Amino acid sequence: MPRTPAPHPEPALPATPGTADPTGEGLGHGLRTRHLTMMGLGSAIGAGLFLGSGVGIATAGPAVLVSYAVAGVLVVLVMRMLAEMAASVPSSGSFSVYAEQALGRWAGFTLGWVYWFTIIMVLGAEITGVAGIVTGWLPGVPQWGVALVVVAVFAVVNLAGVRRFGELEFWFALVKVAAIVVFLVVGVLLVAGLLPGTEPVGTANLLGHGGFAPMGVGGVAAGLLVVVFAFGGIEIVAIAAAEARDPQQAVGRATRTILWRILLFYVGSVAIMVLVLPWDAPVLQQGPFVAVLEVAGLPGAARLMEAVVVIALLSAFNANVYATSRMAFSLAGRGDGPRVLHRVSRRGVPWVAVLVSVAFGLVAVGLNAVLPDTLLGILLNAVGAALLVVWVLIAVAQLRLRPRLAAEARARGEQMPLRMWGYPWLTWATLAALAGLVVLMLADGTARGQLLSTAGLVAVVVGVYGVTVLVRRRRGAAAG
């Protein structure tokens, strides 16, 4: 649990745009715009799309397209708010720093450690997923052996410097994006009947089998709960902005490029699935991408998509080690974590934070092996809705910081490098939509359990913060 150094004043906004906050001192600055762009695309295109889209289709039928569109627009708005703040105040602590600046130190502490814990648990799930697939290819290799190799390789990658990390993540993401583009091209040809032995599919699958929305509006709402968190991961762009060569321009260009492409990839891919196959076809739940490619007559589709999923999981693991280490580094620099996590190598890497992240990832793998249905299930359930907490506090922080950021830009005779559309109305509309999502989760049994578990996690972290405040006061009184 975080150790508590002496209290510090609330961080002030930088005097000039593009200047990282004090907690980023010593970090490298080797990331380029292309790195940020592909990192954002790659982080949001993962197992949630390659595997989870079939679950969404089974939940809502073809109307899951509406669920994806609504979720996508919501994520676009949240990320635009985050990009506005990141372009003006690049910070390795990203939304944790903005929450602290907007709401106070408690908010930065809470959001930072909730996010750290969430992504640590995700690291364990990603390693487990990779190990499961690889041992299917190589039955003689134990899963723990695969996990150790993955951890060792990506620990080295992250310790080698941010430029090398960014380059590897660029190529990982490029493979995933290329796979989606190829799938979209093949899917369009299949829908149009332009592949050998195929005819135009028409709308029989889209509108048949109970209609476009066989489960009604309730199905669309249930589908929204299934698909909305699949977009998580794009926030790494804002975290990485602090280590970009030109953070002010890089984060703006990257987010403008990323958001609409991700929406196209998700909605386009799912549209092809529900056009080519009946929504209630069992093969869609087993593997939607494989099912469509097999209809197209492509041999080896299943093994090819397994390889793509492995790359997606490895890419996500690599990016999440980076995200957790930078968040821990920022928290330590602000006095809200152990000071040792703020140590930086000669290559500008917070090496202790990186090693701690991969070590806890291995602990999560161990929990998965020893307690798959008990403790690990509880922990994973607790992080199920944590992304919702992040989004809400991003919106609240942007709502409060926008006037300050705009005023400081005017005082310098400049304009803000990036602005949220329709402020403050679209920000309020986004908060209302997030509140509606909470209501939907409370009405759904599974989602309600995740929401309540996440609320419990937040309460624990807030309680820890309260304890640290009391400790600071007692130390201050004793010193006085």
C-alpha positions in Angstrom: 0.0 0.0 0.0 1.3 3.5 -0.8 3.6 5.0 1.7 3.0 8.6 2.6 5.7 11.2 2.3 5.3 14.8 3.6 2.3 16.6 2.2 2.7 18.8 -0.8 0.6 21.6 -2.3 -1.9 20.9 -5.0 -0.1 20.9 -8.4 -0.5 24.1 -10.4 -1.1 24.2 -14.1 2.1 24.8 -16.1 2.9 28.3 -17.1 3.4 27.3 -20.7 1.6 24.7 -22.8 3.4 21.5 -23.6 5.3 21.5 -20.4 5.0 18.3 -18.4 4.0 18.4 -14.8 6.7 18.1 -12.1 6.1 14.4 -11.6 7.4 13.7 -15.1 10.9 15.0 -14.4 13.5 12.6 -15.7 11.3 10.7 -18.2 12.4 10.2 -21.8 10.8 12.1 -24.7 11.3 9.7 -27.6 7.7 9.1 -28.7 6.5 10.5 -32.0 3.0 11.2 -33.3 2.9 7.9 -35.2 3.8 6.0 -32.0 0.9 7.7 -30.1 -1.5 7.1 -33.0 -0.8 3.4 -33.3 -0.7 2.9 -29.5 -4.1 4.4 -29.2 -5.5 2.3 -32.1 -3.8 -0.9 -30.9 -4.8 -0.5 -27.3 -8.5 -0.2 -28.2 -8.4 -3.1 -30.7 -7.9 -6.2 -28.6 -9.6 -9.3 -27.4 -12.8 -7.3 -26.7 -13.3 -6.9 -30.5 -11.8 -10.1 -31.7 -13.6 -12.3 -29.2 -16.2 -10.2 -27.3 -18.1 -8.9 -30.3 -19.8 -12.3 -30.7 -21.2 -12.0 -27.2 -22.6 -8.6 -28.0 -24.3 -10.0 -31.1 -25.9 -12.8 -29.1 -27.2 -10.3 -26.6 -28.8 -7.8 -28.9 -28.9 -9.3 -32.3 -28.1 -7.1 -35.3 -29.2 -4.1 -33.2 -25.9 -4.4 -31.4 -24.8 -2.0 -34.1 -26.7 0.6 -32.3 -25.0 -0.4 -29.0 -21.6 -0.1 -30.6 -22.5 3.3 -32.2 -23.7 4.7 -28.9 -20.7 3.4 -27.0 -18.4 4.6 -29.6 -19.8 8.2 -29.6 -19.6 8.2 -25.8 -15.9 7.2 -25.9 -15.2 9.7 -28.6 -16.6 12.5 -26.4 -14.7 11.3 -23.2 -11.4 11.0 -25.2 -11.9 14.5 -26.7 -12.1 15.9 -23.1 -9.0 14.0 -22.1 -7.1 15.1 -25.2 -8.0 18.8 -24.4 -6.4 18.5 -21.0 -3.5 16.4 -22.2 -2.6 18.8 -25.0 -2.5 21.7 -22.5 -0.9 19.9 -19.6 1.0 16.7 -20.7 1.5 14.5 -17.7 2.6 11.0 -17.0 -0.2 10.8 -14.4 -2.8 12.0 -17.0 -6.3 11.9 -15.7 -5.1 11.3 -12.1 -3.3 14.7 -12.3 -6.3 16.4 -13.9 -8.6 15.0 -11.2 -6.3 16.3 -8.5 -6.1 19.8 -10.1 -9.9 19.9 -10.5 -11.2 18.3 -7.4 -8.3 18.0 -4.9 -5.6 15.6 -3.9 -8.1 12.9 -2.8 -9.4 12.6 -6.3 -6.0 12.2 -7.9 -4.9 9.6 -5.3 -8.2 7.6 -5.7 -8.3 7.7 -9.5 -4.6 6.9 -9.9 -4.6 3.9 -7.6 -7.9 2.5 -8.8 -6.6 2.7 -12.4 -3.3 1.1 -11.4 -5.1 -1.8 -9.6 -7.5 -2.2 -12.5 -4.8 -2.5 -15.2 -2.6 -4.8 -13.0 -5.5 -7.3 -12.9 -5.9 -6.9 -16.6 -2.2 -7.7 -17.0 -2.8 -11.1 -15.3 -5.8 -11.8 -17.6 -3.8 -11.0 -20.7 -0.8 -13.2 -19.7 -3.2 -16.0 -19.0 -5.0 -15.6 -22.3 -1.7 -15.7 -24.2 -0.5 -18.8 -22.3 -3.7 -20.6 -23.0 -3.4 -20.2 -26.7 0.3 -20.9 -26.9 0.0 -24.1 -24.9 -2.7 -25.2 -27.3 -0.1 -24.9 -30.1 2.7 -26.4 -28.0 1.0 -28.9 -25.5 4.3 -29.8 -23.9 5.0 -26.2 -22.7 3.5 -25.4 -19.3 1.4 -22.2 -19.0 3.6 -20.8 -16.3 6.6 -21.2 -18.6 4.9 -19.1 -21.3 3.9 -16.5 -18.7 7.5 -16.2 -17.5 8.8 -15.7 -21.0 6.2 -13.0 -21.8 6.9 -11.1 -18.6 10.7 -11.3 -19.1 10.6 -10.1 -22.7 8.3 -7.2 -22.1 10.1 -6.2 -18.9 13.2 -5.8 -21.1 11.3 -3.9 -23.7 9.9 -1.4 -21.2 13.3 -1.0 -19.5 15.1 -0.4 -22.8 13.7 3.1 -23.2 10.4 4.7 -24.3 11.5 5.0 -27.9 12.0 1.2 -28.2 8.8 0.6 -26.4 6.9 2.9 -28.8 8.5 1.3 -31.8 7.5 -2.2 -30.8 4.0 -1.1 -29.9 3.8 0.6 -33.3 4.5 -2.6 -35.1 2.2 -4.7 -32.8 -0.6 -2.3 -33.4 0.1 -2.2 -37.1 -0.5 -6.0 -37.4 -3.8 -5.6 -35.6 -4.9 -2.7 -37.7 -3.9 -4.6 -40.9 -5.9 -7.6 -39.8 -9.0 -5.5 -39.3 -8.5 -3.8 -42.7 -8.1 -7.1 -44.4 -11.2 -8.4 -42.7 -13.2 -5.4 -43.7 -12.1 -5.7 -47.4 -12.9 -9.5 -47.5 -16.2 -8.8 -45.7 -17.3 -6.2 -48.2 -16.4 -8.5 -51.1 -18.3 -11.3 -49.4 -21.4 -9.1 -48.8 -21.3 -7.9 -52.4 -20.9 -11.4 -53.7 -17.7 -10.7 -55.5 -15.7 -13.6 -54.1 -15.6 -16.9 -56.0 -18.7 -19.0 -55.3 -20.6 -16.3 -53.4 -23.7 -14.2 -54.1 -24.8 -10.9 -52.6 -26.0 -11.6 -49.1 -28.8 -9.0 -49.0 -30.5 -8.2 -45.8 -31.9 -11.6 -44.9 -29.6 -12.0 -41.9 -29.8 -8.4 -40.9 -33.6 -8.2 -40.8 -34.6 -11.9 -40.5 -34.5 -14.2 -37.5 -36.7 -12.0 -35.4 -35.9 -8.7 -37.1 -33.2 -6.1 -36.6 -33.8 -5.9 -32.9 -35.1 -9.3 -31.8 -34.6 -8.5 -28.1 -36.1 -5.0 -28.4 -34.8 -1.9 -26.7 -33.8 -4.0 -23.7 -31.5 -6.0 -25.9 -29.9 -2.8 -27.2 -29.4 -1.7 -23.6 -28.0 -5.1 -22.6 -25.7 -5.0 -25.6 -24.4 -1.6 -24.6 -23.3 -3.0 -21.3 -21.5 -5.9 -23.1 -19.6 -3.7 -25.6 -19.1 -0.3 -23.9 -15.9 -1.3 -22.0 -14.3 -2.9 -25.1 -13.1 0.6 -26.1 -11.0 0.9 -23.0 -7.3 1.3 -23.5 -7.3 4.4 -25.7 -6.5 6.5 -22.6 -2.8 5.4 -22.9 -2.4 8.2 -25.5 -2.9 10.8 -22.8 -0.5 9.0 -20.5 2.2 8.8 -23.2 1.8 12.4 -24.2 4.3 13.4 -21.5 7.0 11.5 -23.2 6.3 12.7 -26.7 8.8 14.9 -28.5 6.2 17.6 -29.1 3.4 16.6 -26.7 1.1 19.6 -27.5 0.9 18.7 -31.2 1.3 14.9 -31.0 -1.6 14.3 -28.7 -3.9 16.5 -30.8 -3.0 14.8 -34.1 -3.1 11.3 -32.6 -6.5 11.7 -31.0 -8.0 13.3 -34.1 -6.8 10.3 -36.1 -7.6 7.6 -33.7 -11.2 8.2 -32.6 -13.1 7.9 -35.8 -11.0 5.0 -37.1 -11.7 3.0 -34.0 -15.5 3.6 -34.4 -15.2 2.6 -38.1 -13.3 -0.6 -37.2 -15.8 -1.7 -34.5 -19.0 -0.8 -36.3 -17.8 -1.9 -39.7 -16.6 -5.3 -38.5 -19.7 -6.1 -36.6 -21.9 -4.9 -39.5 -20.2 -7.5 -41.7 -20.7 -10.2 -39.2 -24.5 -9.7 -38.9 -24.9 -9.3 -42.6 -23.0 -12.5 -43.5 -24.3 -14.8 -40.7 -27.6 -15.1 -38.7 -27.1 -13.3 -35.4 -28.1 -16.5 -33.5 -25.6 -18.7 -35.3 -23.5 -20.5 -32.6 -20.3 -20.0 -34.6 -20.5 -16.2 -34.0 -20.1 -16.6 -30.3 -17.3 -19.1 -30.7 -15.3 -16.8 -32.9 -17.0 -14.1 -35.0 -14.0 -13.2 -37.2 -13.1 -16.9 -37.9 -16.8 -17.6 -38.7 -16.9 -14.9 -41.4 -13.5 -15.8 -42.9 -14.6 -19.5 -43.1 -17.7 -18.4 -45.0 -15.4 -16.6 -47.4 -13.5 -19.9 -48.0 -10.2 -18.8 -46.5 -8.2 -21.8 -45.3 -6.5 -21.7 -42.0 -8.7 -18.8 -40.8 -9.0 -20.2 -37.2 -5.2 -20.5 -36.7 -4.6 -17.1 -38.4 -7.1 -15.4 -36.0 -5.5 -17.2 -33.0 -2.2 -15.6 -34.0 -3.8 -12.2 -34.3 -5.4 -12.6 -30.9 -2.0 -13.5 -29.4 -0.5 -10.4 -30.9 -3.4 -8.3 -29.7 -2.9 -9.6 -26.1 0.8 -9.2 -26.2 0.4 -5.6 -27.5 -2.1 -4.8 -24.8 0.2 -6.3 -22.1 3.1 -4.2 -23.4 1.0 -1.1 -23.4 -0.5 -1.8 -19.9 2.9 -2.3 -18.3 3.8 1.1 -19.7 0.6 2.7 -18.4 0.8 1.2 -14.9 4.4 2.1 -14.5 3.9 5.7 -15.5 0.8 6.1 -13.3 2.7 4.7 -10.3 5.7 6.9 -11.1 3.4 10.0 -11.2 1.7 9.1 -7.9 5.1 8.6 -6.2 6.3 12.0 -7.5 3.3 13.7 -6.0 3.9 12.0 -2.6 1.0 9.6 -3.0 3.1 6.4 -3.4 6.4 4.9 -2.3 9.3 7.2 -3.2 11.2 4.2 -4.7 8.6 4.1 -7.6 9.9 7.5 -8.7 13.4 6.3 -9.5 14.4 6.8 -13.1 17.2 5.0 -15.1 19.7 6.7 -17.3 17.4 5.9 -20.2 14.6 7.9 -18.7 12.6 4.9 -17.6 10.9 4.5 -14.2 12.6 1.1 -13.8 11.3 0.3 -10.3 7.7 1.0 -11.3 8.1 -1.2 -14.4 9.5 -4.1 -12.4 6.7 -3.7 -9.8 4.1 -3.8 -12.6 5.3 -7.0 -14.2 5.8 -8.6 -10.7 2.2 -7.9 -9.8 1.1 -9.2 -13.2 2.8 -12.5 -12.3 1.0 -12.5 -9.0 -2.3 -12.1 -10.9 -1.4 -15.1 -13.1 -0.7 -17.1 -9.9 -4.0 -16.2 -8.5 -5.6 -17.3 -11.8 -3.9 -20.7 -11.5 -4.5 -21.3 -7.8 -7.9 -19.5 -7.2 -9.6 -19.3 -10.6 -13.1 -19.2 -9.2 -12.7 -17.5 -5.8 -10.3 -14.6 -5.0 -9.3 -13.8 -8.6 -13.0 -13.8 -9.7 -13.7 -11.3 -6.9 -10.8 -9.1 -7.9 -11.7 -9.1 -11.7 -15.3 -8.4 -10.8 -14.1 -5.3 -8.8 -12.4 -3.9 -11.9 -15.3 -4.6 -14.2 -16.7 -1.1 -14.0 -13.6 0.8 -13.0 -13.3 2.3 -16.4 -16.7 4.0 -15.7 -15.1 5.8 -12.7 -12.2 7.0 -14.9 -14.6 8.4 -17.5 -16.8 10.2 -15.0 -13.8 11.9 -13.3 -12.3 12.8 -16.7 -15.6 14.6 -17.6 -15.8 16.3 -14.2 -12.2 17.4 -14.4 -12.6 18.8 -17.9 -15.7 20.7 -16.8 -13.8 22.4 -14.0 -10.4 22.9 -15.7 -11.6 24.2 -19.0 -12.1 27.8 -17.8 -8.7 27.8 -16.1 -6.9 26.4 -19.1 -8.6 28.9 -21.5 -7.9 31.8 -19.2 -4.2 30.9 -18.9 -4.0 30.5 -22.7 -5.5 34.0 -23.2 -3.1 35.5 -20.7 -0.3 34.3 -22.9 -2.0 35.7 -26.0 -2.6 32.2 -27.3 -5.4 29.7 -27.9 -5.8 26.3 -26.3 -4.1 23.7 -28.6 -7.2 21.5 -28.6 -10.8 22.1 -27.5 -13.7 19.9 -26.5 -16.7 20.4 -28.8 -19.8 22.2 -27.5 -18.4 23.0 -24.0 -20.1 22.8 -21.5 -23.2 21.3 -23.0 -21.6 18.2 -24.5 -19.7 17.6 -21.3 -22.9 17.7 -19.3 -24.6 15.4 -21.9 -21.7 12.9 -21.6 -22.1 12.9 -17.8 -25.8 12.3 -18.2 -25.1 9.4 -20.6 -22.7 7.9 -18.1 -25.3 8.3 -15.3 -27.7 6.4 -17.6 -25.2 3.7 -18.0 -25.0 3.4 -14.2 -28.7 3.0 -14.1 -28.6 0.2 -16.8 -25.9 -1.6 -14.8 -27.9 -1.4 -11.6 -30.8 -3.0 -13.5 -28.7 -5.9 -14.8 -27.7 -8.7 -12.4 -24.2 -9.3 -13.6 -23.4 -5.7 -14.3 -24.8 -4.7 -10.9 -22.4 -7.0 -9.2 -19.5 -5.4 -11.1 -20.7 -1.9 -10.3 -21.0 -2.7 -6.6 -17.6 -4.4 -6.5 -16.0 -1.4 -8.1 -17.8 0.9 -5.7 -16.2 -1.2 -2.9 -12.8 -0.9 -4.5 -13.1 2.9 -4.7 -14.3 3.0 -1.1 -11.2 1.1 0.0 -8.9 3.4 -1.9 -10.6 6.5 -0.5 -10.3 5.0 3.0 -6.6 4.4 2.5 -6.3 8.1 1.5 -8.1 9.1 4.6 -5.7 7.1 6.7 -2.7 8.7 5.0 -4.2 12.2 5.8 -4.4 11.3 9.4 -0.9 10.0 9.4 0.4 13.2 7.8 -1.4 15.3 10.4 0.0 13.3 13.3 3.5 13.5 11.9 3.1 17.2 11.4 1.9 17.6 15.0 4.8 15.5 16.3 7.3 17.5 14.3 5.8 20.8 15.6 
